[in-house]
Every structure is written in C-alpha cells, then in structure tokens.
Amino acid sequence: DNFNINIQYIYHLLKYSLKDTLSRSHAGSVIQFIKLEDLTEFAFFYPTNNQEMVRIVSILDTIDTAIQQTQAIINKLKQLKQGLLHDLLTRGVGANGELRPCYEDAPYLYKESPLGWIPKEWEVRSMEDFLERIIDYRGKTPTKTTNGTPLITAKNVRLGYIDSEPREYISDDDFERWMTRGMPRKGDVLFTTEAPLGNAAQIDTDSRLAFAQRVIILQTKDELLNTYLKFVLLGQTFRSQLFSLGSGSTVEGIQQSTFRKLKIAIPILLEEQLIMVKQLTSQDVELDVESERLEKLKKLKSGLMDDLLTGRVRVSSLLQTEASSA
C-alpha cells in the first residue's frame, strides 16, 4: 500500500530494529549486511497520525543531538587531556604551579638525560628504583565462579581505569589460598604486560580484589606518588620506550625483568608530583562526568525508542494537551 511516512521516522526505526534483525539473520558473520529482500519483507509499526509521527521524530532527534554534543565535549576533553599530559610529563611545573616554559624558550631550565631534555629538578632512573614491590600473578589461572571476590585480569584494565566488564569471580573461600604472592592495596597501579600490552590503571577501592592473567601490581616507594606513576605509564615518552622494545616488530608482551629496567623521569620534589597529579586528575573528573552523562543519554534513547517506536507509549495525549492549550 502507498502511504505518506516521514523519512526521518524510517531512519530512527531502522536504527532501532535492524540491529536485532542483522544479529538473527547473520549470526557469526564477521561483516554484518542485509539483503534487499530482507528490507522488502521488513514489517514495522507506525502511527497513522502524521502529527504523532512528527512528534516522535522530534523527541528522538532531540536526544540524538544531546548525545552528539556530549560526545563532542568528550572528544575535546580527551584532546585537552592528552596535551596536558604531554606538557606536564615533559616540562613539569614551577614553584608557582604553572607549566615551565618549554626547552626551546628556556633551555637553561633543562638538562640532558637518557630520555632527552628534562627539567633540572628531575631525575631519570630505572623503574625498579622507584618500586617497593611488584606483585605478579601471571601464569596462574584460578577456578572461576559466578559470584564471590571480583577477579581482575588484563581484560578489565583499560587506559587509565578499571572496567567492571567482563565480570569474573573466584570464591571467597579460595581468595586467601589464591592471593599468596602479595595483597594489593588501594592506590596500587596495575599494568598489563600482554594482550593488551601497556594498559595502566589504579585500584580505587578498599574492597577485596583477586588478580590473574597478564596483570602486574606496582607498589611505589615513598619518593614516587602512585598516581603520578600511573600517568607516566600512560604518557608518550614511556609508551614509545615500551613499544620500541621489539626493534621494529610488533611487541606482544614484556617480561618483568625487562619492565624493571625501563627508564622513567620524575620530579625529585613530591610537591611538584602532587601538583601535576591534581591537574591531571581534575581533567579525569571532567571526563568521567561527561562520560556518565553520555551513558545516561544512550540509555534514555534506548528506552524512548523501545516505547515510542513500538507504540507502547503514545504521544497522542501530549498532542491533545497542546491542541487544547493552543
């Protein structure tokens, strides 16, 4: 049958419906696609009242705009954070808390080091010189359960944070028997040694956590703030050093003995480290706020699509209210 339907409504409808259709029709396929005959046989609900259709489109367009704007803010904040991270880890801050002038503008503030030009108040030493302990549970695989003590593996450690997914556990009874190589503490830094190599995050809870599979736990000496170490591990200077170990080949993993010998540059004064940590953490807080907002908007959109595009919730009553008040 011929009917007049809003093209933008079709756009939202396809976004809502075809993802599940593709999953059912092409399960296991590496590349998702849909055949023309699938579309011609595609059945869907739509309101016969054009005003209702336009209102649904308006609601979904509005939430789409909010999602796009929030994503743009997140992208900008990530760019700013990367710029700040690079500047702080190469220039540091002076006594006034402001960034030092760069080497090109004030070479007298810098000295040569194995890692290039660094501020005179900094030092370069091997990683192991700054670490009190490395706790290593690699090579052990615990028996997993459906509940109990959360198990953190390399799959949970992202660039700067611990992801709760995938959720894996070991039994509470097994925890003491399993964690014999050392107990992690709040603030300890996690580092993935392979698959993926080079992700770093920080334990932010006092709750019990078990560890296994491609993650080492770094506990720093008093001269190095653990949060500063986390940012160093995420910085370009360290990552360039890390990924150059393969002499041009793809680096898939790193041994603890090699990791211990990697060089890092740190401010001698803890006060300077602390100022830098506060500035970078402030950026992370802004990112977290916007990321949470984005997730809420996406959940809201999903719920709205589920309600409005199936007719479960009608906007006709809203239209009637507007008409009566006009």
Contacts in CASP RR format, 6 or more apart in sequence:
PFRMAT RR
TARGET T0000
AUTHOR 0000-0000-0000
METHOD contacts of the structure
MODEL  1
DNFNINIQYIYHLLKYSLKDTLSRSHAGSVIQFIKLEDLTEFAFFYPTNN
QEMVRIVSILDTIDTAIQQTQAIINKLKQLKQGLLHDLLTRGVGANGELR
PCYEDAPYLYKESPLGWIPKEWEVRSMEDFLERIIDYRGKTPTKTTNGTP
LITAKNVRLGYIDSEPREYISDDDFERWMTRGMPRKGDVLFTTEAPLGNA
AQIDTDSRLAFAQRVIILQTKDELLNTYLKFVLLGQTFRSQLFSLGSGST
VEGIQQSTFRKLKIAIPILLEEQLIMVKQLTSQDVELDVESERLEKLKKL
KSGLMDDLLTGRVRVSSLLQTEASSA
4 50 0 8 1.000
5 46 0 8 1.000
5 53 0 8 1.000
6 50 0 8 1.000
6 53 0 8 1.000
6 54 0 8 1.000
6 57 0 8 1.000
8 57 0 8 1.000
8 61 0 8 1.000
9 46 0 8 1.000
9 53 0 8 1.000
9 56 0 8 1.000
9 57 0 8 1.000
12 56 0 8 1.000
12 57 0 8 1.000
12 60 0 8 1.000
12 305 0 8 1.000
12 309 0 8 1.000
13 44 0 8 1.000
13 46 0 8 1.000
13 309 0 8 1.000
15 305 0 8 1.000
16 305 0 8 1.000
16 306 0 8 1.000
16 309 0 8 1.000
17 42 0 8 1.000
17 44 0 8 1.000
17 309 0 8 1.000
18 34 0 8 1.000
18 42 0 8 1.000
21 34 0 8 1.000
21 38 0 8 1.000
21 42 0 8 1.000
22 32 0 8 1.000
22 33 0 8 1.000
22 34 0 8 1.000
23 32 0 8 1.000
25 34 0 8 1.000
25 38 0 8 1.000
26 32 0 8 1.000
26 33 0 8 1.000
26 34 0 8 1.000
44 309 0 8 1.000
45 309 0 8 1.000
45 310 0 8 1.000
45 311 0 8 1.000
46 53 0 8 1.000
47 53 0 8 1.000
47 56 0 8 1.000
47 311 0 8 1.000
47 314 0 8 1.000
47 316 0 8 1.000
49 316 0 8 1.000
49 319 0 8 1.000
51 319 0 8 1.000
52 314 0 8 1.000
52 315 0 8 1.000
52 316 0 8 1.000
52 319 0 8 1.000
55 315 0 8 1.000
55 318 0 8 1.000
55 319 0 8 1.000
56 308 0 8 1.000
56 309 0 8 1.000
56 315 0 8 1.000
59 304 0 8 1.000
59 308 0 8 1.000
59 315 0 8 1.000
60 301 0 8 1.000
60 304 0 8 1.000
60 305 0 8 1.000
60 308 0 8 1.000
63 297 0 8 1.000
63 300 0 8 1.000
63 301 0 8 1.000
63 304 0 8 1.000
64 301 0 8 1.000
66 297 0 8 1.000
67 294 0 8 1.000
67 297 0 8 1.000
67 298 0 8 1.000
67 301 0 8 1.000
70 290 0 8 1.000
70 293 0 8 1.000
70 294 0 8 1.000
70 297 0 8 1.000
71 294 0 8 1.000
73 290 0 8 1.000
74 287 0 8 1.000
74 290 0 8 1.000
74 291 0 8 1.000
74 294 0 8 1.000
77 283 0 8 1.000
77 286 0 8 1.000
77 287 0 8 1.000
77 290 0 8 1.000
78 287 0 8 1.000
80 283 0 8 1.000
81 280 0 8 1.000
81 283 0 8 1.000
81 284 0 8 1.000
81 287 0 8 1.000
84 279 0 8 1.000
84 280 0 8 1.000
84 283 0 8 1.000
85 231 0 8 1.000
85 234 0 8 1.000
85 235 0 8 1.000
85 236 0 8 1.000
85 280 0 8 1.000
86 235 0 8 1.000
86 236 0 8 1.000
87 99 0 8 1.000
88 99 0 8 1.000
88 231 0 8 1.000
88 276 0 8 1.000
88 279 0 8 1.000
88 280 0 8 1.000
89 231 0 8 1.000
89 232 0 8 1.000
89 235 0 8 1.000
89 236 0 8 1.000
89 237 0 8 1.000
89 265 0 8 1.000
89 276 0 8 1.000
90 102 0 8 1.000
90 118 0 8 1.000
90 237 0 8 1.000
91 99 0 8 1.000
91 100 0 8 1.000
91 101 0 8 1.000
91 102 0 8 1.000
91 103 0 8 1.000
91 119 0 8 1.000
92 99 0 8 1.000
92 100 0 8 1.000
92 119 0 8 1.000
92 122 0 8 1.000
92 267 0 8 1.000
92 272 0 8 1.000
92 276 0 8 1.000
93 99 0 8 1.000
93 100 0 8 1.000
93 272 0 8 1.000
93 275 0 8 1.000
93 276 0 8 1.000
93 279 0 8 1.000
94 100 0 8 1.000
94 272 0 8 1.000
97 275 0 8 1.000
100 106 0 8 1.000
100 109 0 8 1.000
100 119 0 8 1.000
101 109 0 8 1.000
103 109 0 8 1.000
103 110 0 8 1.000
103 117 0 8 1.000
107 117 0 8 1.000
109 119 0 8 1.000
109 120 0 8 1.000
110 117 0 8 1.000
110 118 0 8 1.000
110 119 0 8 1.000
110 120 0 8 1.000
111 117 0 8 1.000
111 118 0 8 1.000
111 119 0 8 1.000
111 120 0 8 1.000
113 122 0 8 1.000
113 124 0 8 1.000
113 265 0 8 1.000
114 124 0 8 1.000
114 263 0 8 1.000
115 124 0 8 1.000
115 237 0 8 1.000
115 241 0 8 1.000
115 263 0 8 1.000
115 264 0 8 1.000
115 265 0 8 1.000
118 124 0 8 1.000
118 265 0 8 1.000
119 267 0 8 1.000
121 267 0 8 1.000
121 268 0 8 1.000
121 269 0 8 1.000
121 272 0 8 1.000
122 265 0 8 1.000
122 266 0 8 1.000
122 267 0 8 1.000
122 268 0 8 1.000
123 265 0 8 1.000
123 266 0 8 1.000
123 268 0 8 1.000
124 263 0 8 1.000
124 264 0 8 1.000
124 265 0 8 1.000
125 263 0 8 1.000
125 264 0 8 1.000
125 266 0 8 1.000
126 260 0 8 1.000
126 261 0 8 1.000
126 262 0 8 1.000
126 263 0 8 1.000
127 259 0 8 1.000
127 260 0 8 1.000
127 261 0 8 1.000
127 262 0 8 1.000
127 263 0 8 1.000
127 264 0 8 1.000
128 260 0 8 1.000
128 261 0 8 1.000
130 220 0 8 1.000
130 221 0 8 1.000
130 223 0 8 1.000
130 224 0 8 1.000
130 229 0 8 1.000
130 264 0 8 1.000
130 266 0 8 1.000
131 218 0 8 1.000
131 219 0 8 1.000
131 220 0 8 1.000
131 221 0 8 1.000
131 260 0 8 1.000
132 219 0 8 1.000
132 220 0 8 1.000
132 221 0 8 1.000
133 182 0 8 1.000
133 218 0 8 1.000
133 219 0 8 1.000
134 216 0 8 1.000
134 217 0 8 1.000
134 218 0 8 1.000
134 219 0 8 1.000
134 256 0 8 1.000
134 259 0 8 1.000
134 260 0 8 1.000
135 181 0 8 1.000
135 182 0 8 1.000
135 183 0 8 1.000
135 184 0 8 1.000
135 188 0 8 1.000
135 211 0 8 1.000
135 216 0 8 1.000
135 217 0 8 1.000
135 219 0 8 1.000
136 181 0 8 1.000
136 216 0 8 1.000
136 217 0 8 1.000
136 256 0 8 1.000
137 179 0 8 1.000
137 181 0 8 1.000
137 211 0 8 1.000
137 212 0 8 1.000
137 213 0 8 1.000
137 215 0 8 1.000
137 217 0 8 1.000
138 193 0 8 1.000
138 212 0 8 1.000
138 213 0 8 1.000
138 214 0 8 1.000
138 215 0 8 1.000
138 216 0 8 1.000
139 212 0 8 1.000
139 213 0 8 1.000
140 178 0 8 1.000
140 212 0 8 1.000
141 212 0 8 1.000
141 213 0 8 1.000
142 151 0 8 1.000
142 170 0 8 1.000
142 174 0 8 1.000
142 178 0 8 1.000
142 210 0 8 1.000
142 212 0 8 1.000
143 170 0 8 1.000
143 171 0 8 1.000
143 174 0 8 1.000
144 151 0 8 1.000
144 168 0 8 1.000
144 169 0 8 1.000
144 170 0 8 1.000
145 169 0 8 1.000
145 170 0 8 1.000
145 171 0 8 1.000
146 169 0 8 1.000
147 169 0 8 1.000
148 169 0 8 1.000
148 170 0 8 1.000
148 171 0 8 1.000
148 172 0 8 1.000
149 169 0 8 1.000
149 170 0 8 1.000
149 171 0 8 1.000
149 172 0 8 1.000
149 174 0 8 1.000
149 175 0 8 1.000
149 208 0 8 1.000
149 209 0 8 1.000
149 210 0 8 1.000
150 167 0 8 1.000
150 168 0 8 1.000
150 169 0 8 1.000
150 207 0 8 1.000
150 208 0 8 1.000
150 209 0 8 1.000
150 210 0 8 1.000
151 168 0 8 1.000
151 169 0 8 1.000
151 170 0 8 1.000
151 209 0 8 1.000
151 210 0 8 1.000
151 211 0 8 1.000
151 212 0 8 1.000
152 162 0 8 1.000
152 190 0 8 1.000
152 209 0 8 1.000
152 210 0 8 1.000
152 211 0 8 1.000
152 212 0 8 1.000
152 215 0 8 1.000
153 168 0 8 1.000
153 211 0 8 1.000
153 212 0 8 1.000
153 213 0 8 1.000
153 214 0 8 1.000
153 215 0 8 1.000
154 192 0 8 1.000
154 193 0 8 1.000
154 194 0 8 1.000
154 195 0 8 1.000
154 196 0 8 1.000
154 199 0 8 1.000
154 213 0 8 1.000
154 214 0 8 1.000
154 215 0 8 1.000
155 163 0 8 1.000
155 166 0 8 1.000
155 213 0 8 1.000
156 162 0 8 1.000
156 163 0 8 1.000
156 164 0 8 1.000
156 165 0 8 1.000
156 166 0 8 1.000
157 163 0 8 1.000
157 190 0 8 1.000
157 191 0 8 1.000
157 192 0 8 1.000
157 199 0 8 1.000
157 200 0 8 1.000
157 201 0 8 1.000
157 215 0 8 1.000
158 199 0 8 1.000
158 201 0 8 1.000
159 199 0 8 1.000
159 200 0 8 1.000
159 201 0 8 1.000
159 234 0 8 1.000
160 199 0 8 1.000
160 200 0 8 1.000
160 201 0 8 1.000
160 202 0 8 1.000
160 230 0 8 1.000
160 234 0 8 1.000
161 201 0 8 1.000
162 190 0 8 1.000
162 201 0 8 1.000
162 202 0 8 1.000
162 203 0 8 1.000
162 204 0 8 1.000
170 178 0 8 1.000
170 210 0 8 1.000
175 208 0 8 1.000
175 210 0 8 1.000
178 210 0 8 1.000
179 210 0 8 1.000
179 211 0 8 1.000
184 203 0 8 1.000
184 209 0 8 1.000
184 211 0 8 1.000
184 217 0 8 1.000
185 203 0 8 1.000
185 219 0 8 1.000
186 203 0 8 1.000
186 204 0 8 1.000
186 205 0 8 1.000
186 206 0 8 1.000
187 202 0 8 1.000
187 203 0 8 1.000
187 204 0 8 1.000
187 226 0 8 1.000
187 227 0 8 1.000
188 202 0 8 1.000
188 203 0 8 1.000
188 217 0 8 1.000
188 218 0 8 1.000
188 219 0 8 1.000
188 226 0 8 1.000
189 200 0 8 1.000
189 201 0 8 1.000
189 202 0 8 1.000
189 203 0 8 1.000
189 217 0 8 1.000
189 218 0 8 1.000
189 220 0 8 1.000
189 226 0 8 1.000
189 229 0 8 1.000
189 230 0 8 1.000
189 233 0 8 1.000
190 200 0 8 1.000
190 201 0 8 1.000
190 202 0 8 1.000
190 203 0 8 1.000
190 211 0 8 1.000
190 215 0 8 1.000
190 216 0 8 1.000
190 217 0 8 1.000
190 218 0 8 1.000
191 198 0 8 1.000
191 199 0 8 1.000
191 200 0 8 1.000
191 215 0 8 1.000
191 216 0 8 1.000
191 218 0 8 1.000
191 233 0 8 1.000
191 259 0 8 1.000
192 198 0 8 1.000
192 199 0 8 1.000
192 200 0 8 1.000
192 214 0 8 1.000
192 215 0 8 1.000
193 214 0 8 1.000
193 215 0 8 1.000
193 216 0 8 1.000
193 253 0 8 1.000
193 254 0 8 1.000
193 255 0 8 1.000
193 256 0 8 1.000
193 259 0 8 1.000
194 214 0 8 1.000
194 252 0 8 1.000
194 253 0 8 1.000
194 254 0 8 1.000
195 214 0 8 1.000
195 252 0 8 1.000
195 253 0 8 1.000
197 242 0 8 1.000
197 243 0 8 1.000
197 251 0 8 1.000
197 252 0 8 1.000
197 253 0 8 1.000
197 254 0 8 1.000
198 233 0 8 1.000
198 239 0 8 1.000
198 242 0 8 1.000
200 230 0 8 1.000
200 233 0 8 1.000
200 234 0 8 1.000
201 230 0 8 1.000
202 226 0 8 1.000
202 227 0 8 1.000
202 230 0 8 1.000
203 209 0 8 1.000
203 217 0 8 1.000
211 217 0 8 1.000
216 256 0 8 1.000
216 259 0 8 1.000
218 226 0 8 1.000
218 229 0 8 1.000
219 226 0 8 1.000
220 226 0 8 1.000
220 229 0 8 1.000
223 266 0 8 1.000
223 268 0 8 1.000
223 270 0 8 1.000
224 266 0 8 1.000
224 273 0 8 1.000
225 270 0 8 1.000
225 273 0 8 1.000
225 274 0 8 1.000
225 277 0 8 1.000
227 277 0 8 1.000
227 281 0 8 1.000
228 266 0 8 1.000
228 273 0 8 1.000
228 276 0 8 1.000
228 277 0 8 1.000
229 264 0 8 1.000
231 276 0 8 1.000
231 277 0 8 1.000
231 280 0 8 1.000
232 238 0 8 1.000
232 264 0 8 1.000
232 265 0 8 1.000
232 266 0 8 1.000
233 239 0 8 1.000
237 265 0 8 1.000
238 262 0 8 1.000
238 264 0 8 1.000
241 262 0 8 1.000
241 263 0 8 1.000
242 251 0 8 1.000
242 254 0 8 1.000
242 262 0 8 1.000
243 251 0 8 1.000
244 251 0 8 1.000
245 251 0 8 1.000
245 254 0 8 1.000
245 258 0 8 1.000
266 273 0 8 1.000
267 273 0 8 1.000
267 276 0 8 1.000
306 312 0 8 1.000
307 313 0 8 1.000
308 315 0 8 1.000
END
